[in-house]
Amino acid sequence: MAKVKRIQGLKNIHVAKITDGGYATPVQVLGAKEINAELSYEEVKMYADDAIDYMDFAFSGGSGTLTLTGLEASEYELFFGSTKKEGGVVVKTSDVAPELALLFENDKLGVVGKRLYVLYAVKFAPPSISSKTKEGTIEDGTVELQFTVRELSTGEIFRFVDTDSEEAAEGIEEAWFTQVQL
């Protein structure tokens, strides 16, 4: 029988700050709508004796967007290093966004299984501010967050695990959102 390769949905967004010793405990972020991450690879060609003697692709970073239904003041602090103040947030040019691991899950179609992802090192930019008048019907408003992706010093960029695979480690699904899995 063929393996199920179709995935759908998006839920269980979590982020974990990168610390000196690894990662802080992941924090759940509610309101996931969409995530897109594009990883860039540059072509590398080296020549000797008037011919290409080496060709490859080298990771050159990445970028993406995370679309949410909105952000709370504590999430501005978490994502962008902004300061919570008197029921709101103060965003300053001197804010330093922390590097985070970004974790999420997809469902697999036709089986009782999930695909669990972690992007190991992302950094988010504060969102633009926009608003639109109501025009007869209520529309779903969203916030789109842009992020960059880098590789760890070990070369790791991301990991995914299919929970229905024979190779999935025992208990990995239960631990996935409690600590970043390397």
C-alpha positions as CSV (number, residue, x, y, z in Angstrom):
1,M,0.0,0.0,0.0
2,A,1.3,3.5,-0.8
3,K,2.3,5.8,1.9
4,V,0.1,8.8,2.6
5,K,1.9,12.0,1.6
6,R,-0.9,14.5,1.7
7,I,-1.0,17.0,4.6
8,Q,-3.5,19.7,5.4
9,G,-4.3,22.2,8.1
10,L,-2.2,24.2,10.5
11,K,-2.4,24.3,14.3
12,N,-0.4,24.3,17.5
13,I,1.9,27.2,16.6
14,H,4.5,27.5,19.3
15,V,7.7,29.6,19.6
16,A,10.7,29.1,21.9
17,K,13.4,31.7,22.5
18,I,16.9,30.6,21.7
19,T,19.0,30.9,24.8
20,D,22.7,30.4,25.6
21,G,22.1,26.8,26.5
22,G,19.6,25.9,23.8
23,Y,15.9,26.8,23.8
24,A,13.4,28.1,26.4
25,T,10.2,26.1,26.9
26,P,7.9,26.6,23.8
27,V,5.0,29.0,24.2
28,Q,1.7,28.5,22.3
29,V,0.5,31.2,20.0
30,L,-3.2,30.9,19.2
31,G,-4.9,32.0,15.9
32,A,-2.9,30.3,13.3
33,K,-4.1,30.9,9.7
34,E,-1.2,30.2,7.4
35,I,2.6,29.7,7.3
36,N,5.0,29.9,4.3
37,A,8.7,29.5,4.5
38,E,10.9,29.7,1.5
39,L,14.5,28.5,1.9
40,S,17.1,29.9,-0.5
41,Y,19.9,27.9,-2.0
42,E,22.6,29.4,-4.2
43,E,24.3,27.5,-7.0
44,V,28.0,26.9,-6.4
45,K,30.3,26.2,-9.3
46,M,34.0,25.8,-9.1
47,Y,36.4,25.5,-12.0
48,A,39.7,23.8,-12.6
49,D,41.5,22.9,-15.8
50,D,38.9,24.9,-17.9
51,A,36.0,22.8,-16.7
52,I,33.5,22.7,-13.8
53,D,35.0,20.3,-11.3
54,Y,32.5,20.9,-8.5
55,M,28.8,21.9,-8.5
56,D,26.4,22.1,-5.6
57,F,23.8,24.3,-3.9
58,A,24.6,26.1,-0.6
59,F,21.9,27.3,1.8
60,S,21.8,31.1,1.8
61,G,19.1,31.8,4.3
62,G,15.3,31.9,4.0
63,S,12.3,34.0,4.7
64,G,8.6,33.5,5.2
65,T,5.3,34.7,6.6
66,L,3.2,33.6,9.5
67,T,-0.4,34.8,9.3
68,L,-2.4,35.0,12.6
69,T,-5.8,36.3,13.6
70,G,-4.2,38.9,15.7
71,L,-1.5,39.6,18.4
72,E,-1.7,40.2,22.1
73,A,0.6,42.6,24.0
74,S,2.6,39.6,25.4
75,E,3.1,38.3,21.9
76,Y,4.6,41.6,20.8
77,E,7.1,41.2,23.6
78,L,7.7,37.6,22.7
79,F,8.1,38.0,18.9
80,F,9.6,41.5,18.6
81,G,11.2,42.4,22.0
82,S,8.6,45.3,22.4
83,T,7.6,46.5,25.9
84,K,4.2,45.9,27.4
85,K,2.9,49.1,29.0
86,E,-0.4,50.0,30.7
87,G,-2.5,47.5,28.9
88,G,-0.8,47.9,25.5
89,V,2.6,47.9,23.9
90,V,5.3,50.4,23.1
91,V,7.3,49.6,19.9
92,K,10.6,51.4,19.7
93,T,13.3,51.5,17.0
94,S,15.7,50.1,19.7
95,D,13.6,46.9,20.2
96,V,15.6,43.8,19.4
97,A,13.6,40.8,18.2
98,P,14.8,37.6,19.8
99,E,15.6,34.5,17.7
100,L,13.0,31.8,18.1
101,A,12.3,28.2,17.1
102,L,9.0,28.0,15.3
103,L,7.0,24.8,15.8
104,F,3.7,23.7,14.3
105,E,1.7,20.7,13.2
106,N,-0.2,19.5,10.1
107,D,-2.7,16.7,9.9
108,K,-2.2,13.9,7.4
109,L,-5.1,12.9,5.2
110,G,-6.5,9.4,5.5
111,V,-4.5,8.3,8.5
112,V,-4.3,8.9,12.2
113,G,-1.1,10.8,12.0
114,K,0.5,14.2,12.0
115,R,3.5,16.0,10.6
116,L,5.3,18.0,13.2
117,Y,7.7,20.8,12.1
118,V,10.3,22.9,13.8
119,L,12.2,25.7,12.1
120,Y,15.3,26.1,14.4
121,A,16.2,29.8,14.0
122,V,13.7,32.5,12.9
123,K,13.5,36.2,13.5
124,F,10.3,38.2,13.1
125,A,9.7,41.8,12.0
126,P,6.9,43.8,13.6
127,P,3.8,43.8,11.4
128,S,2.4,46.8,9.5
129,I,-0.7,48.5,10.9
130,S,-3.8,48.3,8.8
131,S,-7.6,48.6,9.4
132,K,-10.6,48.5,7.2
133,T,-14.2,49.7,7.7
134,K,-17.1,47.3,8.0
135,E,-19.0,47.1,4.8
136,G,-22.2,45.1,5.5
137,T,-20.5,41.9,6.4
138,I,-17.8,41.0,8.9
139,E,-14.6,39.8,7.3
140,D,-11.8,37.9,9.0
141,G,-9.0,40.2,9.8
142,T,-5.4,38.9,10.0
143,V,-1.9,39.9,10.9
144,E,0.9,38.9,8.6
145,L,4.3,38.5,10.2
146,Q,7.5,38.4,8.1
147,F,10.4,36.3,9.3
148,T,13.9,35.3,8.3
149,V,15.4,31.8,8.6
150,R,19.0,31.0,9.3
151,E,20.9,27.7,9.9
152,L,22.3,26.7,13.2
153,S,26.1,26.4,13.7
154,T,25.5,22.6,13.2
155,G,24.0,23.3,9.7
156,E,20.5,22.4,10.8
157,I,17.6,24.5,9.4
158,F,14.4,22.5,10.2
159,R,13.1,19.1,11.1
160,F,9.8,17.3,10.6
161,V,8.5,14.1,12.0
162,D,5.6,12.0,10.7
163,T,4.0,10.5,13.8
164,D,2.5,7.6,11.8
165,S,5.9,6.5,10.4
166,E,7.6,3.3,11.6
167,E,10.7,5.3,12.4
168,A,9.1,7.9,14.7
169,A,10.7,7.8,18.1
170,E,8.5,6.7,21.0
171,G,7.0,9.7,22.8
172,I,8.1,12.3,20.3
173,E,4.6,13.6,19.7
174,E,4.0,14.2,23.4
175,A,7.4,16.0,23.8
176,W,7.3,18.0,20.6
177,F,5.7,21.1,22.0
178,T,7.3,20.9,25.5
179,Q,10.9,21.2,24.3
180,V,12.6,21.9,21.0
181,Q,13.6,18.6,19.4
182,L,17.0,18.7,17.7
